[in-house]
Amino acid sequence: MRICYQTLTTDRLILRRPLFSDAADVFRCLSDEGVCRYIDVDRHRTLADSESFLKRLIQEDRAGIGTEWMIEEKNGKRVIGII
């Protein structure tokens, strides 16, 4: 079954597909021990970890099986989380 989703926008946030250019923001989030304590993702120790993670998410999205949304600050234009 192919998963289709659109970009969703609120007054403060944008929920959208992952992009490879999100790597630095994903690393900032997923290298934080406090964040990773509560999620089922190994803590990222290098930017390459985040790039590999995003590559997998993007491949899954293109295959129609991806379900992750990037949470982006509308004003700051930076990813602050993933759901």
C-alpha positions as CSV (number, residue, x, y, z in Angstrom):
1,M,0.0,0.0,0.0
2,R,1.4,3.4,-1.0
3,I,1.4,6.0,1.7
4,C,0.5,9.5,0.3
5,Y,0.8,12.6,2.4
6,Q,0.9,16.3,1.7
7,T,2.7,19.1,3.5
8,L,0.7,20.4,6.4
9,T,1.0,23.9,7.6
10,T,-0.1,25.6,10.8
11,D,0.6,29.1,12.1
12,R,3.9,28.1,13.5
13,L,4.9,24.7,12.0
14,I,5.3,22.9,8.7
15,L,5.0,19.1,8.6
16,R,6.6,17.7,5.5
17,R,8.6,14.9,3.8
18,P,12.2,14.5,4.8
19,L,14.9,16.1,2.7
20,F,18.6,15.3,2.6
21,S,19.3,18.9,3.4
22,D,17.8,18.3,6.8
23,A,20.9,16.4,7.9
24,A,22.4,19.1,10.2
25,D,19.1,19.7,12.0
26,V,18.4,16.0,12.4
27,F,21.9,15.6,13.8
28,R,21.3,18.4,16.3
29,C,18.1,16.6,17.5
30,L,19.2,13.0,17.4
31,S,22.6,13.5,18.9
32,D,21.0,14.8,22.1
33,E,21.0,12.1,24.8
34,G,17.9,13.6,26.4
35,V,15.9,13.3,23.2
36,C,17.1,9.8,22.3
37,R,16.2,8.5,25.8
38,Y,12.5,8.6,24.9
39,I,12.6,7.3,21.3
40,D,13.5,4.1,19.5
41,V,16.5,5.5,17.6
42,D,20.1,5.1,18.4
43,R,21.8,8.4,19.3
44,H,23.6,9.9,16.3
45,R,27.3,10.4,17.0
46,T,28.3,11.9,13.6
47,L,26.7,13.9,10.8
48,A,27.1,10.8,8.7
49,D,24.7,8.9,11.0
50,S,22.1,11.5,10.3
51,E,22.8,11.5,6.6
52,S,22.4,7.7,6.5
53,F,19.2,7.9,8.6
54,L,17.7,10.5,6.2
55,K,18.8,8.5,3.1
56,R,16.7,5.5,4.5
57,L,13.7,7.8,5.2
58,I,13.9,9.3,1.7
59,Q,14.1,5.8,0.1
60,E,11.1,4.6,2.1
61,D,9.2,7.8,1.1
62,R,10.0,7.2,-2.6
63,A,9.0,3.6,-2.3
64,G,5.6,4.7,-0.9
65,I,6.2,3.2,2.5
66,G,7.6,6.2,4.4
67,T,5.6,7.6,7.3
68,E,7.9,10.1,8.9
69,W,7.2,13.8,8.9
70,M,9.7,16.4,9.5
71,I,8.5,19.1,11.9
72,E,9.9,22.4,10.8
73,E,9.6,25.8,12.4
74,K,7.8,28.0,10.0
75,N,9.7,31.2,10.9
76,G,13.1,29.6,11.7
77,K,13.1,27.2,8.7
78,R,14.8,24.5,10.8
79,V,13.7,21.0,11.6
80,I,12.9,20.7,15.3
81,G,11.6,17.1,15.3
82,I,10.4,14.1,13.5
83,I,7.1,12.2,13.8
